[in-house]
Amino acid sequence: MKLSDYAHKLGISYKTAWNWFRAGKIKGYQMDTGTIIIIDDDGEKLQKIAVYARVSSNKERSQLNSQAERLVAYCTAKEWHVHKVVKEIGSSIGENRKKLMTLLTDPTITIIVIEQKDRLVRFGFNYIESLLNQQDRQIIVVNNHKSKEELINDLGSVVYTVTSQIYGKRQGKRKATMTKQILKSEDISDESK
């Protein structure tokens, strides 16, 4: 298959595939016309790796692309071939993320790489991980560390979701913002003691 088709199949850029070919990481040959033909190695079972990037809103779209690029770079550094890059905008608490559901139910994807657990789900990560392990699949979390601010944001997300369901979206957002401000001010006053 042509190098461009191979790059598309793995979900990587043509330049990355070209660099891999030049470094000898991909088997193939270059024709007189300049076209590079890649030889698939059928004797070896390849891991199909997908990276999953998610942000909460359209305002964070630029962060979504940079998150996906960091994940692909992480896989490239480990010399893993990325089969699929999945980018999604949606709440980590919401259950209506079609791209995530498609990824989780695709048995051909053997490894899912995410930046942090909350990029996949805010709660119940261990359940999903256990179910995938039962299918000989795994989730790799690149960054397991959470700062105080991220934990406060987690709590704020829960408060926002619950208050939105009770009071409606506008009033719920206002109450969640007030809760975050209270938590931050208490955090500051605790540190000054």
ZAMARGU-4260 file (C-alpha; in steps of 0.2 Angstrom, whole numbers, plus 5000, padded with zeros to 4 digits):
<rodrens>
0) 5000/5000/5000 | 5006/5018/4997 | 5013/5028/5011 | 4999/5040/5011 | 4986/5026/5013
5) 4996/5019/5027 | 4997/5035/5036 | 4978/5038/5034 | 4975/5020/5040 | 4985/5023/5056
10) 4978/5041/5059 | 4995/5049/5058 | 5001/5063/5046 | 5011/5059/5030 | 5026/5067/5037
15) 5026/5056/5053 | 5024/5041/5042 | 5038/5047/5030 | 5050/5050/5045 | 5046/5032/5052
20) 5050/5025/5034 | 5066/5034/5033 | 5071/5028/5051 | 5067/5010/5046 | 5052/5008/5058
25) 5041/5004/5043 | 5045/4990/5030 | 5044/4996/5012 | 5053/5002/4997 | 5053/5017/4986
30) 5049/5016/4967 | 5058/5025/4954 | 5044/5037/4953 | 5046/5042/4971 | 5031/5033/4977
35) 5034/5023/4993 | 5026/5006/4995 | 5023/4999/5013 | 5023/4981/5016 | 5011/4975/5029
40) 5018/4962/5041 | 5003/4950/5042 | 5013/4938/5053 | 5012/4949/5068 | 4996/4954/5077
45) 4996/4973/5078 | 4989/4982/5092 | 4976/4995/5086 | 4979/5011/5096 | 4966/5025/5097
50) 4969/5041/5106 | 4954/5050/5114 | 4954/5069/5117 | 4939/5078/5125 | 4935/5096/5130
55) 4919/5102/5138 | 4914/5116/5127 | 4917/5124/5110 | 4926/5138/5119 | 4940/5125/5122
60) 4941/5119/5104 | 4959/5125/5102 | 4964/5115/5118 | 4955/5099/5110 | 4967/5100/5095
65) 4983/5102/5106 | 4977/5088/5118 | 4976/5076/5103 | 4993/5082/5096 | 5001/5078/5113
70) 4993/5061/5114 | 4999/5057/5097 | 5016/5063/5101 | 5016/5052/5117 | 5012/5037/5106
75) 5025/5041/5093 | 5038/5043/5107 | 5034/5025/5112 | 5034/5020/5094 | 5016/5015/5094
80) 5006/5017/5078 | 4990/5027/5081 | 4976/5019/5072 | 4963/5032/5076 | 4962/5049/5083
85) 4945/5053/5091 | 4941/5071/5096 | 4925/5075/5105 | 4916/5090/5113 | 4905/5086/5128
90) 4903/5085/5147 | 4913/5072/5156 | 4897/5068/5166 | 4885/5067/5151 | 4881/5051/5144
95) 4877/5056/5126 | 4895/5056/5119 | 4893/5045/5103 | 4911/5045/5098 | 4916/5039/5115
100) 4903/5025/5114 | 4908/5020/5097 | 4926/5019/5103 | 4922/5009/5118 | 4911/4996/5109
105) 4924/4994/5095 | 4933/4977/5099 | 4946/4980/5086 | 4954/4994/5096 | 4965/4986/5109
110) 4972/5002/5118 | 4964/5018/5121 | 4976/5032/5126 | 4969/5047/5136 | 4978/5062/5144
115) 4969/5061/5161 | 4955/5050/5168 | 4942/5064/5168 | 4945/5066/5149 | 4936/5049/5148
120) 4923/5051/5162 | 4922/5061/5178 | 4916/5046/5188 | 4917/5027/5186 | 4933/5026/5177
125) 4938/5010/5186 | 4922/5001/5180 | 4926/5005/5162 | 4944/5000/5164 | 4939/4983/5171
130) 4926/4979/5158 | 4939/4983/5144 | 4952/4972/5153 | 4940/4958/5152 | 4941/4960/5133
135) 4960/4960/5133 | 4959/4979/5130 | 4967/4993/5140 | 4966/5011/5144 | 4983/5021/5146
140) 4982/5037/5156 | 4996/5048/5152 | 4994/5060/5167 | 4987/5053/5183 | 4991/5069/5193
145) 4977/5081/5198 | 4979/5098/5206 | 4968/5106/5219 | 4961/5117/5205 | 4956/5102/5195
150) 4948/5094/5210 | 4938/5110/5213 | 4933/5110/5195 | 4927/5092/5197 | 4916/5097/5212
155) 4910/5112/5202 | 4905/5101/5187 | 4895/5090/5199 | 4886/5105/5207 | 4883/5113/5190
160) 4875/5097/5183 | 4864/5094/5198 | 4858/5112/5200 | 4855/5113/5181 | 4843/5098/5183
165) 4834/5106/5198 | 4834/5125/5193 | 4837/5125/5175 | 4853/5129/5165 | 4855/5148/5168
170) 4851/5148/5187 | 4861/5131/5189 | 4876/5139/5181 | 4875/5154/5192 | 4874/5143/5208
175) 4888/5132/5202 | 4899/5148/5199 | 4895/5154/5216 | 4900/5137/5224 | 4917/5137/5215
180) 4920/5155/5221 | 4916/5150/5239 | 4927/5134/5238 | 4942/5145/5231 | 4940/5158/5244
185) 4940/5145/5258 | 4955/5137/5250 | 4964/5153/5250 | 4960/5157/5268 | 4965/5139/5273
190) 4982/5142/5265 | 4985/5158/5274 | 4983/5150/5292
</rodrens>
